[in-house]
Amino acid sequence: MEPASTCVGVVVSQNQMSVIEHPTGMERIFPNTSRGIAALAAHLQTVHPRAIAVESMGGDQWPVVGALIDAMLPVIVVNPRRVRDFILETGLLTHEATFSITNAIEAGMLARFAETLRATV
């Protein structure tokens, strides 16, 4: 698969960032520190993703988004409600299962959401 077809989902929590590259499923965890954010941006520059989706939750995402923009990476900040609706509409998870998904699963869903968004623009 060519690098330009890769889409990435990033779930930012207070202590870490869970990252999934789609379609390979490669999973990485970075600490949510200035060094971890720099490492994430540097890694993603080597991946050459077509799109990076970061969920807009709680404000922890903004330093990450800023670093990705500074690195000239194609980042999309998405509404969590739209991602949840996407997950339910595609049948990837049921309504009940969305309450117990892990950060890795959510990052994977974000990557697929980014892929879908980029296909329509």
C-alpha positions in Angstrom: 0.0 0.0 0.0 1.4 3.4 -0.9 2.2 5.8 1.9 -0.3 8.4 0.5 -3.1 6.1 1.2 -2.5 5.9 5.0 -4.9 7.6 7.3 -4.2 8.1 11.0 -6.4 8.3 14.1 -5.0 9.9 17.2 -6.8 9.7 20.6 -5.3 12.3 23.0 -5.8 11.7 26.7 -4.2 13.5 29.6 -1.2 11.2 29.8 -0.8 9.6 26.4 -1.7 9.6 22.7 -2.9 6.4 21.1 -2.2 6.3 17.4 -3.5 3.8 14.7 -2.4 3.9 11.1 -5.0 2.6 8.7 -5.1 0.3 6.7 -2.0 -1.4 8.2 -3.4 -1.3 11.8 0.0 -0.2 13.1 -0.5 0.9 16.7 1.8 3.3 18.6 1.6 5.0 22.0 3.3 8.3 22.7 3.4 10.1 26.1 1.4 13.3 26.1 4.5 15.5 26.8 6.3 18.0 24.7 8.8 15.3 23.8 6.1 12.8 23.0 4.2 15.3 20.8 7.5 16.1 19.0 8.1 12.3 18.5 4.6 11.8 17.2 5.0 14.6 14.6 8.4 13.3 13.6 7.0 9.8 13.2 4.0 11.0 11.1 6.3 12.9 8.8 7.9 9.6 7.9 4.5 8.0 7.3 3.3 10.7 4.9 -0.4 10.2 5.8 -3.2 11.4 3.6 -5.2 12.5 6.7 -4.8 12.6 10.5 -8.0 12.7 12.6 -7.8 14.0 16.1 -10.9 14.0 18.2 -11.9 17.3 19.8 -12.2 16.4 23.5 -11.4 18.2 26.7 -8.7 20.5 25.3 -5.8 18.1 25.6 -5.7 17.8 21.8 -4.7 21.4 21.0 -0.9 21.1 21.7 -0.9 18.0 19.5 -2.9 19.6 16.7 -0.6 22.7 16.8 2.5 20.5 16.5 1.0 18.6 13.6 0.1 21.8 11.8 3.6 23.2 12.5 5.0 20.0 10.9 2.8 20.7 7.8 0.8 17.5 8.4 -2.8 17.1 7.2 -4.7 17.1 10.5 -8.4 17.2 10.9 -10.1 18.0 14.2 -13.3 16.1 14.4 -16.4 16.3 16.5 -16.7 13.2 18.8 -20.4 13.0 18.0 -19.8 12.7 14.3 -17.2 9.9 14.9 -19.7 8.0 17.2 -22.4 8.3 14.5 -20.0 7.1 11.9 -19.1 4.1 14.0 -22.8 3.2 14.5 -23.7 3.9 10.8 -21.0 1.7 9.4 -21.9 -1.2 11.8 -18.3 -1.3 13.1 -19.7 -1.3 16.6 -23.1 -1.4 18.2 -24.6 1.3 20.4 -23.8 -0.7 23.5 -20.2 -1.4 22.5 -19.4 2.3 22.0 -19.5 2.7 25.7 -16.6 0.3 26.3 -14.2 0.9 23.4 -10.5 1.4 24.2 -8.3 4.2 23.0 -6.8 1.9 20.4 -10.2 0.9 19.0 -11.2 4.6 19.0 -8.0 5.6 17.2 -8.7 3.0 14.6 -12.2 4.4 14.1 -10.8 7.9 13.8 -8.4 6.7 11.1 -11.3 5.1 9.1 -13.3 8.3 9.6 -10.4 10.3 8.2 -10.2 8.0 5.3 -13.9 8.5 4.6 -13.7 12.3 4.9 -10.7 12.6 2.6 -12.5 10.4 0.0 -15.3 12.9 -0.2 -13.2 16.2 -0.4 
